[in-house]
Amino acid sequence: MAKIFCVANQKGGVGKTTTTVNLAAGLASVGQRVLMVDLDPQGNATMGSGVDKRQLALSVYDVLLESASIVEARVRSNWGDEGARAKAATYDVLGANRDLAGAEVEMVDLERRENRLKLALASVKDEYDFVLIDCPPSLSMLTLNGLCSAHGVIVPMQCEYFALEGLTDLVNTIKQVHANLNRDLKIIGLLRVMFDPRITLQQQVSDQLRDHFGDKVFNAVIPRNVRLAEAPSYGLPGVVFDPSAKGSQAFVEFAQEMVERVKKL
């Protein structure tokens, strides 16, 4: 049965989409069956998985409005035919495009509006080991659908002062959803991203996170890495674009750590 995780942070620009697509590719590369769900109307996780959001016949929008099933709407990530990329492990994608922006308004008066994604995922839970949900950077009906579906939340965060303030807001949100809508929901772990060990402040914040959250902080650390930043422009996760880059190797290590952590849940 699939373990379902949201990649969420109410602060924008912290690497949620980069984390989602590279973790998906990393998990696939170590033999896991993965479904990546893009809940952001910008569709960046879809494009970063080699899927053209403009060409989607069906998307997560259709699934949320119950006009299509996940089996009908999912597509396979696509690395093209270039050498090793064609052989790299792929994963399934439930893509998003601009249509999703209108879903929130259309869902306001619908029954079970916060559980639409959860109900849809129930039909494919035995086909995957991991389901990763890329959430938009706000507490919207879309994010709420993700949180109500998930067993846990992966929080990517930069080791900066304002990121700590944003983390407090996110923890409070997760507590509210846990209390009122999803008793299974909890923080699985904090992932330090865009980390530069030469910056004293980042080291200090990292130490604070360790002191306060203990083993909730993943051992894996994702360094600031140019190759990871370049990869989306080619429609590829960094793990596929340049497997030898430090950032890519860090994500594969993170994927392996996730597999081990899930065994203990």
Secondary structure, DSSP 8 states (H G I E B T S, - for coil): --EEEEE--SSSSSSHHHHHHHHHHHHHHTT--EEEEE--TT-HHHHTTT--GGG-SS-HHHHHTTSS-HHHH-EE---TTSTHHHHS---EEE---GGGGGHHHHHTTSTTGGGHHHHHHHTTGGG-SEEEEE--SS--HHHHHHHHH-SEEEEEE-SSHHHHHHHHHHHHHHHHHHHHT-TT--EEEEEEEEE-TT-HHHHHHHHHHHHHHGGGEEEEEEE--HHHHHGGGGTS-HHHH-TTSHHHHHHHHHHHHHHHHHHT-
